[in-house]
Amino acid sequence: MQTSRWRWHLDEMFAKINGERHYLRRAVDHEGEVLESFVTKTCDKKVALKFLKKAIRRHGRPEVIVTDGLRSHGAALKEIGVADRQETGRWLNNRAENSHLPFRRRERAMLRFRRMCKTHDLI
């Protein structure tokens, strides 16, 4: 049995790309390894279903899927037929939340670099 099939943590975060808000969805295994990531403009059942099908096709069906309270995850899991494997809880999804930290660190560093103004041409 593959280790990535034990427990998955699904989560999403907002990221600004070219000034527009996008959603970064991630599936993280129980060790914190990112299994799948997916960037979309919307955050609904259709996108969650597409993401789950892609992840299951690539990594197999997990025994337990831990999600936050987002309703699109529950609706997509119900349509696939694995709603009984879903767990939601206050601190259960910390594994996925911690996988966002390196991304947020890079995002914060990129805020410091803005386009240079043309003042250097005057010197």
C-alpha positions as CSV (number, residue, x, y, z in Angstrom):
1,M,0.0,0.0,0.0
2,Q,1.3,3.4,-0.9
3,T,1.9,5.8,1.9
4,S,0.2,8.7,0.0
5,R,-3.1,6.7,0.2
6,W,-3.5,6.9,4.0
7,R,-4.6,10.4,4.7
8,W,-5.0,13.4,2.5
9,H,-5.4,17.0,3.6
10,L,-7.2,19.3,1.1
11,D,-7.0,23.0,1.4
12,E,-7.2,26.2,-0.6
13,M,-5.6,29.6,-0.3
14,F,-5.9,32.9,-2.1
15,A,-3.0,34.2,-4.2
16,K,-2.8,37.4,-6.2
17,I,-1.5,36.8,-9.7
18,N,-1.1,39.9,-11.9
19,G,-3.3,41.8,-9.4
20,E,-6.2,39.3,-9.7
21,R,-7.4,36.9,-7.0
22,H,-6.8,33.2,-7.8
23,Y,-7.4,30.1,-5.7
24,L,-4.5,27.7,-5.1
25,R,-5.9,24.2,-4.1
26,R,-3.6,21.6,-2.6
27,A,-3.7,18.0,-1.6
28,V,-1.1,17.2,1.0
29,D,-0.4,13.7,2.4
30,H,0.0,12.8,6.0
31,E,3.8,13.5,5.9
32,G,3.3,17.1,4.5
33,E,4.3,16.3,0.9
34,V,2.3,18.2,-1.7
35,L,0.6,15.6,-3.9
36,E,-1.3,17.8,-6.2
37,S,-1.8,21.6,-6.7
38,F,-4.3,23.4,-8.9
39,V,-4.8,27.1,-9.6
40,T,-8.2,28.4,-10.6
41,K,-10.2,31.6,-10.7
42,T,-13.3,30.2,-9.1
43,C,-13.9,28.3,-5.9
44,D,-16.9,26.0,-6.5
45,K,-18.0,22.4,-6.7
46,K,-17.1,22.0,-10.3
47,V,-13.5,23.0,-9.7
48,A,-13.3,20.9,-6.5
49,L,-14.6,17.8,-8.4
50,K,-12.1,18.3,-11.2
51,F,-9.2,18.6,-8.7
52,L,-10.3,15.5,-6.7
53,K,-10.6,13.4,-9.8
54,K,-7.2,14.4,-11.0
55,A,-5.6,13.7,-7.6
56,I,-7.4,10.3,-7.2
57,R,-6.5,9.3,-10.8
58,R,-2.8,10.1,-10.1
59,H,-2.4,8.9,-6.5
60,G,-5.2,6.4,-5.8
61,R,-8.1,6.7,-3.3
62,P,-7.1,7.8,0.2
63,E,-8.5,6.1,3.3
64,V,-9.3,9.5,4.9
65,I,-9.7,13.0,3.4
66,V,-9.3,15.9,5.9
67,T,-10.8,19.2,4.7
68,D,-11.7,22.5,6.2
69,G,-15.3,23.7,6.3
70,L,-15.5,24.7,2.6
71,R,-18.8,23.3,1.2
72,S,-17.5,22.7,-2.3
73,H,-15.2,20.0,-0.9
74,G,-18.1,18.2,0.7
75,A,-20.3,18.4,-2.4
76,A,-17.5,17.1,-4.6
77,L,-16.7,14.2,-2.2
78,K,-20.4,13.3,-2.1
79,E,-20.6,13.2,-5.9
80,I,-17.5,10.9,-6.1
81,G,-19.0,8.7,-3.4
82,V,-16.4,9.1,-0.7
83,A,-18.2,11.5,1.6
84,D,-18.0,8.9,4.4
85,R,-14.2,9.2,4.4
86,Q,-14.3,13.0,4.9
87,E,-13.1,14.5,8.3
88,T,-13.5,18.1,9.2
89,G,-12.4,19.7,12.4
90,R,-10.9,22.7,14.0
91,W,-7.2,21.7,13.9
92,L,-7.3,18.6,11.8
93,N,-6.2,20.4,8.6
94,N,-3.1,22.1,10.1
95,R,-0.9,19.8,7.9
96,A,-2.2,21.5,4.8
97,E,-2.1,24.9,6.3
98,N,1.6,24.5,7.1
99,S,2.3,23.5,3.6
100,H,1.3,27.0,2.5
101,L,4.0,28.7,4.6
102,P,6.8,28.5,2.1
103,F,4.5,29.9,-0.6
104,R,3.5,32.8,1.6
105,R,7.1,33.5,2.5
106,R,8.0,33.8,-1.2
107,E,4.9,35.9,-1.9
108,R,5.9,38.3,0.9
109,A,9.4,38.6,-0.4
110,M,8.1,39.4,-3.9
111,L,6.1,42.4,-2.5
112,R,9.4,44.1,-1.9
113,F,10.4,44.2,-5.5
114,R,8.5,46.7,-7.5
115,R,9.1,48.1,-10.9
116,M,11.9,50.5,-10.9
117,C,11.0,54.1,-11.6
118,K,12.9,56.0,-14.2
119,T,14.8,58.1,-11.7
120,H,18.0,56.2,-12.3
121,D,18.2,57.5,-15.9
122,L,18.6,61.1,-14.5
123,I,21.9,60.3,-12.8
